[in-house]
Amino acid sequence: MKKKSESFRTIGHVSWQGIPIEMQMTKKGELRFLERGKEIKDPARFEQIVAYLKEANQ
């Protein structure tokens, strides 16, 4: 029997370096970013987007 995976829901969109990025989150708080429908898996790029969002919120 397959384990049910957490479903992500879209919480917003942001333009980062001219690229549209979709932000998604699970109920448990797991965050992911999608670029043109594909998940961003590069940890360095992920951290750059998070840093950009933190700076924009100050």
C-alpha positions in Angstrom: 0.0 0.0 0.0 1.3 3.4 -0.9 1.9 6.0 1.7 -0.2 9.1 1.1 2.0 12.1 0.3 1.4 15.6 1.6 -0.4 17.7 -0.9 0.9 21.2 -1.6 -1.3 24.2 -2.1 -0.4 27.4 -3.9 0.1 30.3 -1.5 1.4 32.9 -3.9 3.5 34.0 -6.9 6.6 36.1 -7.0 8.8 37.4 -9.8 12.5 36.6 -9.0 15.2 37.7 -11.5 12.5 38.2 -14.1 11.3 34.6 -13.7 7.8 33.8 -12.4 8.0 31.6 -9.3 5.0 29.8 -7.7 5.2 29.2 -3.9 3.5 26.2 -2.4 3.2 24.8 1.1 1.8 21.7 2.9 -0.3 21.8 6.0 2.8 20.8 8.0 4.7 23.9 6.7 6.9 22.4 4.1 7.7 25.0 1.4 8.6 24.5 -2.2 9.0 26.7 -5.2 8.0 25.9 -8.8 9.5 27.5 -11.9 7.4 26.9 -15.0 5.7 24.0 -13.3 8.9 22.3 -12.2 10.1 22.1 -8.6 13.3 24.0 -7.8 15.5 21.4 -6.2 18.9 23.2 -6.2 19.5 24.1 -2.5 21.5 27.2 -3.3 18.8 28.6 -5.6 16.1 27.7 -3.0 18.0 29.7 -0.4 18.5 32.7 -2.8 14.7 32.9 -3.3 14.1 32.7 0.5 16.7 35.4 1.1 15.1 37.6 -1.6 11.6 37.2 0.1 13.0 38.0 3.5 14.7 41.1 2.2 11.5 42.2 0.4 9.5 41.8 3.6 11.7 44.3 5.6 
